[in-house]
Structures are given as structure tokens and as C-alpha cells.
């Protein structure tokens, strides 16, 4: 698969379908002072979190992540949407989201909509459903962002995309972004605490093992009832 991708991308003369203009490429996307946020305290600190409609449900805490090669739907949201497990297709393991390789529960295609009733876009997005929890309800990675032709402005904390009636502007969900940061921090603290507890338990085990040895009982005085237990290697005196 990767060899085929390399040949297609690096071909001196692209195939006909690869040389055609992308849909919506004729719609210009621009940013201006009009997109400036009212509160700039989160600029560069908060993730781009939006609230699209997924499968006809408004879904908050959806991360826009141009660095991800996957679209992720949390298993929690998958269950709450009451999507039959029979709709899941087998999927390949993925990396860099959890330690080691992770095999998702499967893939599912869902309709994702941005915009308002008078100017909206809907695209079918393929999501991987992981078997572990994430602090977001969903993550829209490069596959979905390219399909919507999303342009993100991280200083203005807004995304835009072409729509049938002109560009669609989607502002960041400030409250949702802060909540996501809190959840990520809570997970990090829990992981650090768990790591420290494991290290402490291991150190206690090592100390106990190093102290292990023969034990003997010695008299404190002439009274045979007064004794003390000491390491067998210690001098009785």
C-alpha cells in the first residue's frame, strides 16, 4: 500500500483523476480582523474544539487535529449513539495514540455536518472507534479536514471551509476546549500518580528483599520472656 502511494504521489505525470481540481477549490477562504476573538487568553493554549452535527446529533468536544492521520470516534459516544456493532468494519491497528499498537473496535461511516440551515456542508467521514477512552468525543484528522477543505486559524481560534453559499465559519467552542484541557490534565495527573505508586511499591519490594535473611531471637536479660528478634548476621551483643 505504501509503495503504491509513493508511486502515485511521486509520479512525473499524475494520473488523470489526480490532476483534476478538487471540489470546492474555487471558493476562496480568507481571514480578517472580523474573525478576531473577543477573548484572547486562550490563543495558543487551547485546542481547536468545535461542535459539529454527527449522525444528526450535535456533538461537543470534537477536536480539529491536522496532525492526526485518523478520524476517531470515542467508544463512549459510539455507545450513546446506539449504533449497532454490526455496522463496524475491521480496521488496522494504529500507533501513537496509546502505548504500543492499538486495535480499534472497528470503523464506521457517519455523516458530519458543519454550518447553518442556510449554508451547510455534509460529508461522510470514516471513523475508527478505539477500545479505550479519550478526552474528546471525536477527533477530526487530516482525512476529514481535507474532505471539508478546512482552513484553521490558530490565532483567531476559528476554522473555515467552502460552502454552497460561500465560506462557512466555525468558531472554537471555548467552554468545550477548556473542559478538554481539564480532562487531559486529569488523565496526566492520574497516570503520574499511578506511575509513582508503582515505583514506590517496587522500591518497598526491593528494600524488603534486601533486608530478608536469617532471623534469630536473643535474650534481653535473665528473664527468658524478654527477647528480641534480630537479623541472623548481627552480633548478639
C-alpha positions in Angstrom: 0.0 0.0 0.0 2.8 2.5 0.9 4.7 1.5 -2.2 1.6 2.3 -4.4 1.1 5.6 -2.6 4.8 6.6 -3.2 4.5 5.8 -6.9 1.2 7.7 -7.2 2.4 10.8 -5.3 5.9 10.9 -6.9 4.8 10.2 -10.4 6.3 12.5 -13.0 2.9 12.7 -14.8 0.0 12.3 -12.4 -3.0 10.1 -13.3 -5.9 11.9 -14.8 -8.1 11.7 -11.7 -5.1 13.0 -9.6 -4.7 16.1 -11.7 -8.3 17.3 -11.6 -9.1 20.3 -9.4 -10.5 19.5 -6.0 -14.2 20.1 -5.4 -14.8 23.5 -3.7 -11.3 24.7 -4.7 -12.9 27.7 -6.5 -14.2 29.1 -3.2 -11.7 31.5 -1.7 -11.1 31.3 2.1 -9.8 34.5 3.8 -9.4 35.6 7.4 -9.6 39.2 8.7 -9.9 41.3 11.8 -13.6 40.4 11.8 -12.6 36.9 12.9 -10.7 38.2 15.9 -11.9 36.5 19.1 -13.4 38.6 21.9 -11.2 36.9 24.5 -7.5 36.1 23.5 -6.4 34.4 26.7 -6.7 31.0 25.2 -4.8 31.8 22.0 -2.1 29.2 21.5 -3.1 27.4 24.7 -6.5 26.0 23.9 -7.1 23.3 21.2 -9.4 23.9 18.3 -12.6 22.3 19.6 -15.9 22.6 17.7 -19.4 21.3 17.8 -20.5 19.7 14.5 -23.5 17.6 13.9 -22.6 13.9 13.7 -25.4 11.4 12.6 -28.0 14.2 13.2 -26.7 14.8 16.8 -24.9 17.9 17.9 -21.6 16.7 19.3 -19.4 18.9 21.5 -15.7 18.4 22.3 -14.7 17.5 18.8 -11.0 18.2 18.3 -9.7 19.6 15.0 -6.3 17.9 14.7 -4.4 18.4 11.4 -1.5 16.3 12.8 -3.6 13.1 13.0 -4.0 10.7 10.1 -7.1 9.2 11.6 -10.7 10.3 12.4 -11.5 9.0 15.9 -14.9 8.5 17.5 -14.8 7.7 21.2 -16.3 4.4 22.2 -18.4 6.2 24.8 -20.1 8.3 22.1 -20.4 5.3 19.8 -22.4 3.5 22.5 -24.5 6.6 23.3 -25.5 7.0 19.7 -26.8 3.4 19.8 -25.0 2.4 16.6 -25.3 -1.3 16.1 -21.9 -3.1 16.4 -22.7 -5.0 13.3 -22.1 -1.7 11.3 -18.4 -1.8 12.4 -15.9 -2.9 9.8 -12.5 -4.4 10.7 -9.7 -1.8 10.9 -5.9 -1.9 11.0 -4.1 -1.2 14.3 -2.8 2.3 14.8 0.0 3.8 16.8 1.0 7.0 18.8 -2.5 7.4 20.5 -1.9 4.9 23.3 1.3 3.0 24.3 2.2 0.5 21.7 -0.2 -0.7 19.0 -4.0 -0.3 19.4 -6.5 -2.4 17.6 -9.8 -0.4 17.3 -13.2 -1.9 17.7 -13.7 -1.2 14.1 -14.5 1.5 11.5 -17.9 3.2 10.8 -19.0 5.8 8.3 -21.0 8.7 9.7 -22.4 11.9 8.3 -20.8 15.0 9.6 -22.3 18.5 9.1 -21.0 22.0 9.6 -22.8 25.3 9.1 -26.2 26.7 9.5 -29.5 25.8 7.7 -28.9 28.4 5.0 -25.3 27.4 4.3 -24.1 24.0 5.4 -21.9 21.1 4.3 -22.3 17.4 5.0 -19.7 14.8 4.3 -19.4 11.1 5.0 -16.5 10.6 7.4 -14.8 7.2 8.2 -14.2 7.0 12.0 -12.1 4.5 13.9 -13.6 3.5 17.2 -10.9 2.8 19.8 -11.3 0.4 22.6 -10.0 2.9 25.2 -11.4 6.3 26.3 -10.2 9.6 25.0 -10.8 13.1 26.5 -12.6 14.2 23.3 -15.9 12.9 21.9 -14.3 12.7 18.5 -11.2 13.8 16.6 -11.3 15.0 13.0 -7.9 14.4 11.4 -6.4 15.0 8.0 -8.8 12.7 6.1 -11.9 14.6 7.3 -10.3 18.1 7.2 -9.1 17.5 3.6 -12.6 16.3 2.6 -14.1 19.5 4.0 -11.2 21.6 2.8 -10.8 23.1 6.3 -8.6 26.1 6.9 -7.7 26.7 10.6 -6.5 29.9 12.1 -4.9 29.2 15.4 -4.6 32.8 16.5 -8.2 33.7 15.7 -9.3 30.2 17.0 -11.7 29.6 14.1 -11.9 27.3 11.2 -13.4 27.9 7.8 -14.5 25.8 4.9 -16.2 26.2 1.5 -19.9 26.1 1.5 -22.7 26.3 -1.2 -23.4 29.9 -0.2 -19.8 30.9 0.4 -17.3 30.2 3.2 -18.6 28.5 6.4 -17.1 30.0 9.6 -16.9 27.7 12.6 -15.7 29.4 15.9 -14.0 27.4 18.6 -16.2 26.2 21.5 -14.3 27.9 24.3 -16.0 26.1 27.2 -15.6 22.8 25.5 -11.9 23.5 24.8 -11.3 24.4 28.4 -13.1 21.2 29.5 -10.9 19.1 27.2 -7.8 20.7 28.7 -9.0 19.8 32.2 -9.7 16.2 31.2 -6.3 15.8 29.5 -4.7 17.3 32.7 -6.7 14.9 34.9 -5.6 11.9 32.9 -1.9 13.1 33.0 -2.1 13.5 36.8 -3.7 10.1 37.2 -1.0 8.5 35.1 1.8 10.2 37.0 0.2 9.2 40.4 -0.1 5.6 39.2 3.5 5.6 38.0 4.8 7.0 41.3 2.7 4.4 43.3 4.2 1.6 41.1 7.7 2.9 41.7 7.1 3.2 45.5 5.7 -0.4 45.6 8.7 -1.7 43.7 11.2 0.2 45.9 9.4 -1.3 49.0 9.7 -4.7 47.5 13.4 -4.2 46.8 14.1 -3.0 50.3 12.2 -5.9 51.8 14.1 -8.3 49.6 17.5 -6.8 50.5 16.6 -7.0 54.3 15.5 -10.6 54.0 17.7 -13.1 55.8 18.0 -15.4 58.8 16.3 -14.2 61.9 17.3 -15.1 65.4 15.9 -14.4 68.9 18.2 -13.3 71.8 17.6 -12.7 75.5 17.4 -9.1 76.8 18.2 -10.2 80.4 17.9 -13.2 82.7 14.2 -13.3 82.2 13.5 -15.8 79.3 10.3 -13.9 78.5 12.2 -10.8 77.4 13.6 -11.4 74.0 14.1 -9.5 70.7 14.3 -10.7 67.1 17.3 -9.5 65.1 19.0 -10.3 61.8 20.9 -13.6 61.9 24.0 -11.8 60.7 24.1 -9.4 63.7 26.3 -9.8 66.7 24.1 -10.8 69.8 25.9 -8.1 71.8 
